[in-house]
Amino acid sequence: MDTKMKQSINIGVDTGKTLLDIHIRPIDHFFSVENTPQGIKQALQVIKKHSPERIVIEATAERVNLFCTTRKIIKLHFS
């Protein structure tokens, strides 16, 4: 009998003026990218590989808008 449980992947994004800090749980992968369209695309490519169940992002007005707009471009959905 296979007793392995599939763990949900959850991603936290801390939005800063110049950087995004990203943490992927439960695998404890942490990285930062520039808070620019190119940096966000790089982050989303990494995030997409992990098929997260949820992405939690700090809602800081204009800083989060660019992230949310860019993730639509690569068709990454989050709830």
PyMOL Python script that loads the backbone (N, CA, C, O; Angstrom):
from pymol import cmd

cmd.read_pdbstr("""\
ATOM      1  N   MET A   1       0.842  -1.180   0.000  1.00  0.00           N
ATOM      2  CA  MET A   1       0.000   0.000   0.000  1.00  0.00           C
ATOM      3  C   MET A   1       0.891   1.247   0.000  1.00  0.00           C
ATOM      4  O   MET A   1       1.850   1.335   0.767  1.00  0.00           O
ATOM      5  N   ASP A   2       0.569   2.189  -0.850  1.00  0.00           N
ATOM      6  CA  ASP A   2       1.329   3.435  -0.944  1.00  0.00           C
ATOM      7  C   ASP A   2       0.801   4.410   0.097  1.00  0.00           C
ATOM      8  O   ASP A   2      -0.348   4.847   0.027  1.00  0.00           O
ATOM      9  N   THR A   3       1.650   4.746   1.063  1.00  0.00           N
ATOM     10  CA  THR A   3       1.197   5.641   2.129  1.00  0.00           C
ATOM     11  C   THR A   3       1.704   7.061   1.955  1.00  0.00           C
ATOM     12  O   THR A   3       1.506   7.900   2.834  1.00  0.00           O
ATOM     13  N   LYS A   4       2.354   7.341   0.838  1.00  0.00           N
ATOM     14  CA  LYS A   4       2.838   8.694   0.592  1.00  0.00           C
ATOM     15  C   LYS A   4       1.661   9.633   0.355  1.00  0.00           C
ATOM     16  O   LYS A   4       0.733   9.323  -0.393  1.00  0.00           O
ATOM     17  N   MET A   5       1.722  10.769   1.002  1.00  0.00           N
ATOM     18  CA  MET A   5       0.690  11.779   0.794  1.00  0.00           C
ATOM     19  C   MET A   5       1.257  12.866  -0.105  1.00  0.00           C
ATOM     20  O   MET A   5       2.398  13.296   0.068  1.00  0.00           O
ATOM     21  N   LYS A   6       0.473  13.295  -1.043  1.00  0.00           N
ATOM     22  CA  LYS A   6       0.894  14.399  -1.892  1.00  0.00           C
ATOM     23  C   LYS A   6       0.708  15.689  -1.105  1.00  0.00           C
ATOM     24  O   LYS A   6      -0.377  15.973  -0.599  1.00  0.00           O
ATOM     25  N   GLN A   7       1.786  16.464  -1.010  1.00  0.00           N
ATOM     26  CA  GLN A   7       1.706  17.725  -0.294  1.00  0.00           C
ATOM     27  C   GLN A   7       1.346  18.842  -1.255  1.00  0.00           C
ATOM     28  O   GLN A   7       1.820  18.885  -2.390  1.00  0.00           O
ATOM     29  N   SER A   8       0.511  19.733  -0.786  1.00  0.00           N
ATOM     30  CA  SER A   8       0.146  20.898  -1.578  1.00  0.00           C
ATOM     31  C   SER A   8       1.321  21.860  -1.630  1.00  0.00           C
ATOM     32  O   SER A   8       2.005  22.086  -0.632  1.00  0.00           O
ATOM     33  N   ILE A   9       1.543  22.421  -2.810  1.00  0.00           N
ATOM     34  CA  ILE A   9       2.577  23.435  -2.977  1.00  0.00           C
ATOM     35  C   ILE A   9       1.916  24.800  -2.805  1.00  0.00           C
ATOM     36  O   ILE A   9       0.938  25.121  -3.479  1.00  0.00           O
ATOM     37  N   ASN A  10       2.460  25.586  -1.901  1.00  0.00           N
ATOM     38  CA  ASN A  10       1.970  26.936  -1.648  1.00  0.00           C
ATOM     39  C   ASN A  10       3.122  27.907  -1.840  1.00  0.00           C
ATOM     40  O   ASN A  10       4.256  27.627  -1.450  1.00  0.00           O
ATOM     41  N   ILE A  11       2.826  29.043  -2.439  1.00  0.00           N
ATOM     42  CA  ILE A  11       3.859  30.019  -2.745  1.00  0.00           C
ATOM     43  C   ILE A  11       3.487  31.361  -2.134  1.00  0.00           C
ATOM     44  O   ILE A  11       2.367  31.848  -2.289  1.00  0.00           O
ATOM     45  N   GLY A  12       4.449  31.943  -1.442  1.00  0.00           N
ATOM     46  CA  GLY A  12       4.267  33.267  -0.866  1.00  0.00           C
ATOM     47  C   GLY A  12       5.138  34.268  -1.602  1.00  0.00           C
ATOM     48  O   GLY A  12       6.307  34.001  -1.882  1.00  0.00           O
ATOM     49  N   VAL A  13       4.565  35.418  -1.913  1.00  0.00           N
ATOM     50  CA  VAL A  13       5.303  36.468  -2.615  1.00  0.00           C
ATOM     51  C   VAL A  13       5.231  37.747  -1.784  1.00  0.00           C
ATOM     52  O   VAL A  13       4.151  38.274  -1.517  1.00  0.00           O
ATOM     53  N   ASP A  14       6.397  38.229  -1.387  1.00  0.00           N
ATOM     54  CA  ASP A  14       6.499  39.497  -0.666  1.00  0.00           C
ATOM     55  C   ASP A  14       6.910  40.550  -1.683  1.00  0.00           C
ATOM     56  O   ASP A  14       7.981  40.454  -2.282  1.00  0.00           O
ATOM     57  N   THR A  15       6.070  41.545  -1.877  1.00  0.00           N
ATOM     58  CA  THR A  15       6.327  42.558  -2.899  1.00  0.00           C
ATOM     59  C   THR A  15       7.049  43.751  -2.301  1.00  0.00           C
ATOM     60  O   THR A  15       6.571  44.378  -1.355  1.00  0.00           O
ATOM     61  N   GLY A  16       8.194  44.049  -2.861  1.00  0.00           N
ATOM     62  CA  GLY A  16       8.948  45.236  -2.474  1.00  0.00           C
ATOM     63  C   GLY A  16       9.028  46.179  -3.659  1.00  0.00           C
ATOM     64  O   GLY A  16       8.671  45.817  -4.779  1.00  0.00           O
ATOM     65  N   LYS A  17       9.489  47.363  -3.410  1.00  0.00           N
ATOM     66  CA  LYS A  17       9.572  48.357  -4.480  1.00  0.00           C
ATOM     67  C   LYS A  17      10.482  47.888  -5.616  1.00  0.00           C
ATOM     68  O   LYS A  17      10.176  48.109  -6.788  1.00  0.00           O
ATOM     69  N   THR A  18      11.596  47.244  -5.274  1.00  0.00           N
ATOM     70  CA  THR A  18      12.547  46.823  -6.310  1.00  0.00           C
ATOM     71  C   THR A  18      12.698  45.314  -6.426  1.00  0.00           C
ATOM     72  O   THR A  18      13.183  44.825  -7.447  1.00  0.00           O
ATOM     73  N   LEU A  19      12.289  44.557  -5.392  1.00  0.00           N
ATOM     74  CA  LEU A  19      12.458  43.100  -5.405  1.00  0.00           C
ATOM     75  C   LEU A  19      11.178  42.381  -5.017  1.00  0.00           C
ATOM     76  O   LEU A  19      10.341  42.910  -4.286  1.00  0.00           O
ATOM     77  N   LEU A  20      11.048  41.160  -5.524  1.00  0.00           N
ATOM     78  CA  LEU A  20      10.024  40.229  -5.076  1.00  0.00           C
ATOM     79  C   LEU A  20      10.753  39.087  -4.379  1.00  0.00           C
ATOM     80  O   LEU A  20      11.663  38.487  -4.951  1.00  0.00           O
ATOM     81  N   ASP A  21      10.359  38.786  -3.155  1.00  0.00           N
ATOM     82  CA  ASP A  21      10.907  37.643  -2.429  1.00  0.00           C
ATOM     83  C   ASP A  21       9.874  36.534  -2.496  1.00  0.00           C
ATOM     84  O   ASP A  21       8.713  36.737  -2.141  1.00  0.00           O
ATOM     85  N   ILE A  22      10.296  35.359  -2.952  1.00  0.00           N
ATOM     86  CA  ILE A  22       9.366  34.265  -3.215  1.00  0.00           C
ATOM     87  C   ILE A  22       9.795  33.033  -2.430  1.00  0.00           C
ATOM     88  O   ILE A  22      10.963  32.644  -2.447  1.00  0.00           O
ATOM     89  N   HIS A  23       8.835  32.428  -1.744  1.00  0.00           N
ATOM     90  CA  HIS A  23       9.096  31.228  -0.951  1.00  0.00           C
ATOM     91  C   HIS A  23       8.122  30.142  -1.389  1.00  0.00           C
ATOM     92  O   HIS A  23       6.911  30.360  -1.434  1.00  0.00           O
ATOM     93  N   ILE A  24       8.664  28.972  -1.709  1.00  0.00           N
ATOM     94  CA  ILE A  24       7.842  27.838  -2.131  1.00  0.00           C
ATOM     95  C   ILE A  24       7.849  26.818  -0.997  1.00  0.00           C
ATOM     96  O   ILE A  24       8.898  26.310  -0.601  1.00  0.00           O
ATOM     97  N   ARG A  25       6.659  26.532  -0.487  1.00  0.00           N
ATOM     98  CA  ARG A  25       6.496  25.562   0.595  1.00  0.00           C
ATOM     99  C   ARG A  25       5.732  24.359   0.088  1.00  0.00           C
ATOM    100  O   ARG A  25       4.864  24.518  -0.770  1.00  0.00           O
ATOM    101  N   PRO A  26       6.002  23.202   0.560  1.00  0.00           N
ATOM    102  CA  PRO A  26       6.840  22.821   1.692  1.00  0.00           C
ATOM    103  C   PRO A  26       8.285  22.479   1.309  1.00  0.00           C
ATOM    104  O   PRO A  26       9.019  21.932   2.132  1.00  0.00           O
ATOM    105  N   ILE A  27       8.699  22.783   0.103  1.00  0.00           N
ATOM    106  CA  ILE A  27      10.050  22.387  -0.312  1.00  0.00           C
ATOM    107  C   ILE A  27      11.119  23.376   0.135  1.00  0.00           C
ATOM    108  O   ILE A  27      12.304  23.158  -0.118  1.00  0.00           O
ATOM    109  N   ASP A  28      10.722  24.449   0.790  1.00  0.00           N
ATOM    110  CA  ASP A  28      11.645  25.464   1.319  1.00  0.00           C
ATOM    111  C   ASP A  28      12.594  26.024   0.269  1.00  0.00           C
ATOM    112  O   ASP A  28      13.798  26.143   0.500  1.00  0.00           O
ATOM    113  N   HIS A  29      12.041  26.363  -0.874  1.00  0.00           N
ATOM    114  CA  HIS A  29      12.829  27.001  -1.933  1.00  0.00           C
ATOM    115  C   HIS A  29      12.547  28.497  -1.863  1.00  0.00           C
ATOM    116  O   HIS A  29      11.395  28.921  -1.952  1.00  0.00           O
ATOM    117  N   PHE A  30      13.603  29.297  -1.703  1.00  0.00           N
ATOM    118  CA  PHE A  30      13.458  30.743  -1.589  1.00  0.00           C
ATOM    119  C   PHE A  30      14.320  31.411  -2.643  1.00  0.00           C
ATOM    120  O   PHE A  30      15.473  31.030  -2.845  1.00  0.00           O
ATOM    121  N   PHE A  31      13.756  32.416  -3.321  1.00  0.00           N
ATOM    122  CA  PHE A  31      14.544  33.184  -4.278  1.00  0.00           C
ATOM    123  C   PHE A  31      13.953  34.582  -4.414  1.00  0.00           C
ATOM    124  O   PHE A  31      12.809  34.831  -4.033  1.00  0.00           O
ATOM    125  N   SER A  32      14.749  35.478  -4.962  1.00  0.00           N
ATOM    126  CA  SER A  32      14.321  36.858  -5.193  1.00  0.00           C
ATOM    127  C   SER A  32      14.543  37.208  -6.648  1.00  0.00           C
ATOM    128  O   SER A  32      15.471  36.716  -7.290  1.00  0.00           O
ATOM    129  N   VAL A  33      13.676  38.068  -7.159  1.00  0.00           N
ATOM    130  CA  VAL A  33      13.828  38.598  -8.517  1.00  0.00           C
ATOM    131  C   VAL A  33      13.520  40.086  -8.468  1.00  0.00           C
ATOM    132  O   VAL A  33      12.885  40.574  -7.533  1.00  0.00           O
ATOM    133  N   GLU A  34      13.979  40.795  -9.484  1.00  0.00           N
ATOM    134  CA  GLU A  34      13.651  42.213  -9.572  1.00  0.00           C
ATOM    135  C   GLU A  34      12.155  42.372  -9.810  1.00  0.00           C
ATOM    136  O   GLU A  34      11.539  41.562 -10.503  1.00  0.00           O
ATOM    137  N   ASN A  35      11.580  43.410  -9.238  1.00  0.00           N
ATOM    138  CA  ASN A  35      10.157  43.693  -9.438  1.00  0.00           C
ATOM    139  C   ASN A  35      10.000  44.499 -10.732  1.00  0.00           C
ATOM    140  O   ASN A  35       9.640  45.676 -10.726  1.00  0.00           O
ATOM    141  N   THR A  36      10.285  43.815 -11.826  1.00  0.00           N
ATOM    142  CA  THR A  36      10.178  44.364 -13.178  1.00  0.00           C
ATOM    143  C   THR A  36       9.451  43.328 -14.019  1.00  0.00           C
ATOM    144  O   THR A  36       9.345  42.174 -13.603  1.00  0.00           O
ATOM    145  N   PRO A  37       8.948  43.699 -15.182  1.00  0.00           N
ATOM    146  CA  PRO A  37       8.292  42.694 -16.026  1.00  0.00           C
ATOM    147  C   PRO A  37       9.189  41.480 -16.295  1.00  0.00           C
ATOM    148  O   PRO A  37       8.710  40.347 -16.260  1.00  0.00           O
ATOM    149  N   GLN A  38      10.477  41.698 -16.562  1.00  0.00           N
ATOM    150  CA  GLN A  38      11.383  40.576 -16.836  1.00  0.00           C
ATOM    151  C   GLN A  38      11.599  39.710 -15.594  1.00  0.00           C
ATOM    152  O   GLN A  38      11.590  38.482 -15.684  1.00  0.00           O
ATOM    153  N   GLY A  39      11.792  40.341 -14.445  1.00  0.00           N
ATOM    154  CA  GLY A  39      11.976  39.594 -13.206  1.00  0.00           C
ATOM    155  C   GLY A  39      10.746  38.784 -12.847  1.00  0.00           C
ATOM    156  O   GLY A  39      10.855  37.643 -12.397  1.00  0.00           O
ATOM    157  N   ILE A  40       9.585  39.370 -13.044  1.00  0.00           N
ATOM    158  CA  ILE A  40       8.332  38.670 -12.755  1.00  0.00           C
ATOM    159  C   ILE A  40       8.161  37.479 -13.685  1.00  0.00           C
ATOM    160  O   ILE A  40       7.733  36.412 -13.244  1.00  0.00           O
ATOM    161  N   LYS A  41       8.482  37.637 -14.950  1.00  0.00           N
ATOM    162  CA  LYS A  41       8.392  36.506 -15.887  1.00  0.00           C
ATOM    163  C   LYS A  41       9.317  35.378 -15.461  1.00  0.00           C
ATOM    164  O   LYS A  41       8.945  34.208 -15.543  1.00  0.00           O
ATOM    165  N   GLN A  42      10.523  35.717 -15.006  1.00  0.00           N
ATOM    166  CA  GLN A  42      11.454  34.690 -14.520  1.00  0.00           C
ATOM    167  C   GLN A  42      10.852  33.956 -13.323  1.00  0.00           C
ATOM    168  O   GLN A  42      10.893  32.728 -13.258  1.00  0.00           O
ATOM    169  N   ALA A  43      10.297  34.707 -12.384  1.00  0.00           N
ATOM    170  CA  ALA A  43       9.700  34.103 -11.194  1.00  0.00           C
ATOM    171  C   ALA A  43       8.537  33.199 -11.565  1.00  0.00           C
ATOM    172  O   ALA A  43       8.408  32.097 -11.031  1.00  0.00           O
ATOM    173  N   LEU A  44       7.702  33.654 -12.466  1.00  0.00           N
ATOM    174  CA  LEU A  44       6.524  32.873 -12.833  1.00  0.00           C
ATOM    175  C   LEU A  44       6.892  31.593 -13.570  1.00  0.00           C
ATOM    176  O   LEU A  44       6.178  30.596 -13.467  1.00  0.00           O
ATOM    177  N   GLN A  45       7.989  31.605 -14.308  1.00  0.00           N
ATOM    178  CA  GLN A  45       8.435  30.373 -14.961  1.00  0.00           C
ATOM    179  C   GLN A  45       8.836  29.334 -13.913  1.00  0.00           C
ATOM    180  O   GLN A  45       8.536  28.151 -14.070  1.00  0.00           O
ATOM    181  N   VAL A  46       9.507  29.764 -12.853  1.00  0.00           N
ATOM    182  CA  VAL A  46       9.872  28.851 -11.763  1.00  0.00           C
ATOM    183  C   VAL A  46       8.613  28.382 -11.043  1.00  0.00           C
ATOM    184  O   VAL A  46       8.449  27.190 -10.784  1.00  0.00           O
ATOM    185  N   ILE A  47       7.735  29.311 -10.725  1.00  0.00           N
ATOM    186  CA  ILE A  47       6.499  28.985 -10.012  1.00  0.00           C
ATOM    187  C   ILE A  47       5.670  27.982 -10.801  1.00  0.00           C
ATOM    188  O   ILE A  47       5.151  27.020 -10.234  1.00  0.00           O
ATOM    189  N   LYS A  48       5.544  28.197 -12.087  1.00  0.00           N
ATOM    190  CA  LYS A  48       4.714  27.335 -12.934  1.00  0.00           C
ATOM    191  C   LYS A  48       5.195  25.883 -12.908  1.00  0.00           C
ATOM    192  O   LYS A  48       4.378  24.965 -12.974  1.00  0.00           O
ATOM    193  N   LYS A  49       6.500  25.664 -12.814  1.00  0.00           N
ATOM    194  CA  LYS A  49       7.063  24.306 -12.780  1.00  0.00           C
ATOM    195  C   LYS A  49       6.590  23.516 -11.566  1.00  0.00           C
ATOM    196  O   LYS A  49       6.580  22.286 -11.593  1.00  0.00           O
ATOM    197  N   HIS A  50       6.201  24.210 -10.508  1.00  0.00           N
ATOM    198  CA  HIS A  50       5.807  23.549  -9.269  1.00  0.00           C
ATOM    199  C   HIS A  50       4.300  23.312  -9.165  1.00  0.00           C
ATOM    200  O   HIS A  50       3.846  22.704  -8.195  1.00  0.00           O
ATOM    201  N   SER A  51       3.528  23.770 -10.127  1.00  0.00           N
ATOM    202  CA  SER A  51       2.064  23.585 -10.125  1.00  0.00           C
ATOM    203  C   SER A  51       1.455  23.873  -8.747  1.00  0.00           C
ATOM    204  O   SER A  51       0.881  22.980  -8.124  1.00  0.00           O
ATOM    205  N   PRO A  52       1.579  25.105  -8.279  1.00  0.00           N
ATOM    206  CA  PRO A  52       1.111  25.407  -6.927  1.00  0.00           C
ATOM    207  C   PRO A  52      -0.403  25.323  -6.797  1.00  0.00           C
ATOM    208  O   PRO A  52      -1.152  25.601  -7.733  1.00  0.00           O
ATOM    209  N   GLU A  53      -0.822  24.929  -5.604  1.00  0.00           N
ATOM    210  CA  GLU A  53      -2.251  24.941  -5.289  1.00  0.00           C
ATOM    211  C   GLU A  53      -2.706  26.369  -5.049  1.00  0.00           C
ATOM    212  O   GLU A  53      -3.818  26.751  -5.413  1.00  0.00           O
ATOM    213  N   ARG A  54      -1.830  27.156  -4.429  1.00  0.00           N
ATOM    214  CA  ARG A  54      -2.206  28.541  -4.157  1.00  0.00           C
ATOM    215  C   ARG A  54      -0.974  29.424  -4.146  1.00  0.00           C
ATOM    216  O   ARG A  54       0.125  28.997  -3.791  1.00  0.00           O
ATOM    217  N   ILE A  55      -1.191  30.669  -4.546  1.00  0.00           N
ATOM    218  CA  ILE A  55      -0.168  31.701  -4.476  1.00  0.00           C
ATOM    219  C   ILE A  55      -0.724  32.808  -3.593  1.00  0.00           C
ATOM    220  O   ILE A  55      -1.807  33.337  -3.844  1.00  0.00           O
ATOM    221  N   VAL A  56       0.021  33.144  -2.573  1.00  0.00           N
ATOM    222  CA  VAL A  56      -0.391  34.201  -1.657  1.00  0.00           C
ATOM    223  C   VAL A  56       0.556  35.368  -1.886  1.00  0.00           C
ATOM    224  O   VAL A  56       1.774  35.223  -1.789  1.00  0.00           O
ATOM    225  N   ILE A  57      -0.015  36.523  -2.190  1.00  0.00           N
ATOM    226  CA  ILE A  57       0.807  37.689  -2.495  1.00  0.00           C
ATOM    227  C   ILE A  57       0.363  38.870  -1.648  1.00  0.00           C
ATOM    228  O   ILE A  57      -0.828  39.115  -1.459  1.00  0.00           O
ATOM    229  N   GLU A  58       1.337  39.580  -1.154  1.00  0.00           N
ATOM    230  CA  GLU A  58       1.066  40.784  -0.374  1.00  0.00           C
ATOM    231  C   GLU A  58       0.395  41.808  -1.294  1.00  0.00           C
ATOM    232  O   GLU A  58       0.942  42.156  -2.341  1.00  0.00           O
ATOM    233  N   ALA A  59      -0.766  42.278  -0.911  1.00  0.00           N
ATOM    234  CA  ALA A  59      -1.528  43.208  -1.750  1.00  0.00           C
ATOM    235  C   ALA A  59      -1.095  44.643  -1.479  1.00  0.00           C
ATOM    236  O   ALA A  59      -1.696  45.344  -0.664  1.00  0.00           O
ATOM    237  N   THR A  60      -0.050  45.067  -2.172  1.00  0.00           N
ATOM    238  CA  THR A  60       0.474  46.422  -1.996  1.00  0.00           C
ATOM    239  C   THR A  60       0.230  47.211  -3.275  1.00  0.00           C
ATOM    240  O   THR A  60       1.159  47.468  -4.040  1.00  0.00           O
ATOM    241  N   ALA A  61      -0.989  47.584  -3.500  1.00  0.00           N
ATOM    242  CA  ALA A  61      -1.432  48.434  -4.622  1.00  0.00           C
ATOM    243  C   ALA A  61      -0.673  48.192  -5.915  1.00  0.00           C
ATOM    244  O   ALA A  61      -0.734  47.100  -6.479  1.00  0.00           O
ATOM    245  N   GLU A  62       0.046  49.209  -6.388  1.00  0.00           N
ATOM    246  CA  GLU A  62       0.687  49.137  -7.706  1.00  0.00           C
ATOM    247  C   GLU A  62       1.765  48.066  -7.775  1.00  0.00           C
ATOM    248  O   GLU A  62       2.061  47.575  -8.865  1.00  0.00           O
ATOM    249  N   ARG A  63       2.355  47.691  -6.664  1.00  0.00           N
ATOM    250  CA  ARG A  63       3.419  46.681  -6.679  1.00  0.00           C
ATOM    251  C   ARG A  63       2.884  45.306  -7.039  1.00  0.00           C
ATOM    252  O   ARG A  63       3.587  44.520  -7.674  1.00  0.00           O
ATOM    253  N   VAL A  64       1.670  45.002  -6.653  1.00  0.00           N
ATOM    254  CA  VAL A  64       1.087  43.699  -6.947  1.00  0.00           C
ATOM    255  C   VAL A  64       0.443  43.672  -8.333  1.00  0.00           C
ATOM    256  O   VAL A  64       0.332  42.606  -8.939  1.00  0.00           O
ATOM    257  N   ASN A  65       0.023  44.812  -8.833  1.00  0.00           N
ATOM    258  CA  ASN A  65      -0.659  44.861 -10.128  1.00  0.00           C
ATOM    259  C   ASN A  65       0.188  44.309 -11.256  1.00  0.00           C
ATOM    260  O   ASN A  65      -0.320  43.565 -12.096  1.00  0.00           O
ATOM    261  N   LEU A  66       1.462  44.652 -11.298  1.00  0.00           N
ATOM    262  CA  LEU A  66       2.347  44.170 -12.353  1.00  0.00           C
ATOM    263  C   LEU A  66       2.492  42.658 -12.288  1.00  0.00           C
ATOM    264  O   LEU A  66       2.479  41.992 -13.323  1.00  0.00           O
ATOM    265  N   PHE A  67       2.631  42.104 -11.083  1.00  0.00           N
ATOM    266  CA  PHE A  67       2.736  40.655 -10.911  1.00  0.00           C
ATOM    267  C   PHE A  67       1.483  39.966 -11.427  1.00  0.00           C
ATOM    268  O   PHE A  67       1.571  38.997 -12.182  1.00  0.00           O
ATOM    269  N   CYS A  68       0.322  40.456 -11.026  1.00  0.00           N
ATOM    270  CA  CYS A  68      -0.943  39.832 -11.425  1.00  0.00           C
ATOM    271  C   CYS A  68      -1.179  39.941 -12.925  1.00  0.00           C
ATOM    272  O   CYS A  68      -1.690  39.002 -13.536  1.00  0.00           O
ATOM    273  N   THR A  69      -0.821  41.050 -13.518  1.00  0.00           N
ATOM    274  CA  THR A  69      -0.971  41.218 -14.968  1.00  0.00           C
ATOM    275  C   THR A  69      -0.040  40.280 -15.714  1.00  0.00           C
ATOM    276  O   THR A  69      -0.451  39.652 -16.690  1.00  0.00           O
ATOM    277  N   THR A  70       1.200  40.174 -15.276  1.00  0.00           N
ATOM    278  CA  THR A  70       2.180  39.329 -15.951  1.00  0.00           C
ATOM    279  C   THR A  70       1.813  37.861 -15.844  1.00  0.00           C
ATOM    280  O   THR A  70       1.988  37.124 -16.814  1.00  0.00           O
ATOM    281  N   ARG A  71       1.315  37.408 -14.712  1.00  0.00           N
ATOM    282  CA  ARG A  71       0.964  35.991 -14.579  1.00  0.00           C
ATOM    283  C   ARG A  71      -0.162  35.613 -15.534  1.00  0.00           C
ATOM    284  O   ARG A  71      -0.251  34.452 -15.933  1.00  0.00           O
ATOM    285  N   LYS A  72      -1.018  36.546 -15.910  1.00  0.00           N
ATOM    286  CA  LYS A  72      -2.067  36.258 -16.890  1.00  0.00           C
ATOM    287  C   LYS A  72      -1.465  35.985 -18.259  1.00  0.00           C
ATOM    288  O   LYS A  72      -1.988  35.175 -19.024  1.00  0.00           O
ATOM    289  N   ILE A  73      -0.358  36.668 -18.567  1.00  0.00           N
ATOM    290  CA  ILE A  73       0.287  36.496 -19.863  1.00  0.00           C
ATOM    291  C   ILE A  73       0.775  35.064 -20.043  1.00  0.00           C
ATOM    292  O   ILE A  73       0.677  34.515 -21.140  1.00  0.00           O
ATOM    293  N   ILE A  74       1.303  34.445 -18.975  1.00  0.00           N
ATOM    294  CA  ILE A  74       1.793  33.073 -19.120  1.00  0.00           C
ATOM    295  C   ILE A  74       0.738  32.049 -18.685  1.00  0.00           C
ATOM    296  O   ILE A  74       1.028  30.861 -18.544  1.00  0.00           O
ATOM    297  N   LYS A  75      -0.476  32.529 -18.478  1.00  0.00           N
ATOM    298  CA  LYS A  75      -1.625  31.676 -18.179  1.00  0.00           C
ATOM    299  C   LYS A  75      -1.442  30.835 -16.911  1.00  0.00           C
ATOM    300  O   LYS A  75      -1.754  29.644 -16.895  1.00  0.00           O
ATOM    301  N   LEU A  76      -0.939  31.463 -15.864  1.00  0.00           N
ATOM    302  CA  LEU A  76      -0.838  30.823 -14.566  1.00  0.00           C
ATOM    303  C   LEU A  76      -1.998  31.332 -13.729  1.00  0.00           C
ATOM    304  O   LEU A  76      -2.097  32.525 -13.443  1.00  0.00           O
ATOM    305  N   HIS A  77      -2.862  30.429 -13.346  1.00  0.00           N
ATOM    306  CA  HIS A  77      -4.058  30.814 -12.596  1.00  0.00           C
ATOM    307  C   HIS A  77      -3.822  30.593 -11.113  1.00  0.00           C
ATOM    308  O   HIS A  77      -3.190  29.616 -10.713  1.00  0.00           O
ATOM    309  N   PHE A  78      -4.327  31.492 -10.318  1.00  0.00           N
ATOM    310  CA  PHE A  78      -4.310  31.261  -8.882  1.00  0.00           C
ATOM    311  C   PHE A  78      -5.575  31.803  -8.279  1.00  0.00           C
ATOM    312  O   PHE A  78      -6.207  32.722  -8.800  1.00  0.00           O
ATOM    313  N   SER A  79      -5.930  31.194  -7.143  1.00  0.00           N
ATOM    314  CA  SER A  79      -7.200  31.545  -6.511  1.00  0.00           C
ATOM    315  C   SER A  79      -7.005  32.469  -5.343  1.00  0.00           C
ATOM    316  O   SER A  79      -7.977  32.862  -4.698  1.00  0.00           O
TER     317      SER A  79
END
""", "prot")
cmd.dss("prot")
cmd.show_as("cartoon", "prot")
cmd.util.cbc("prot")
cmd.orient("prot")
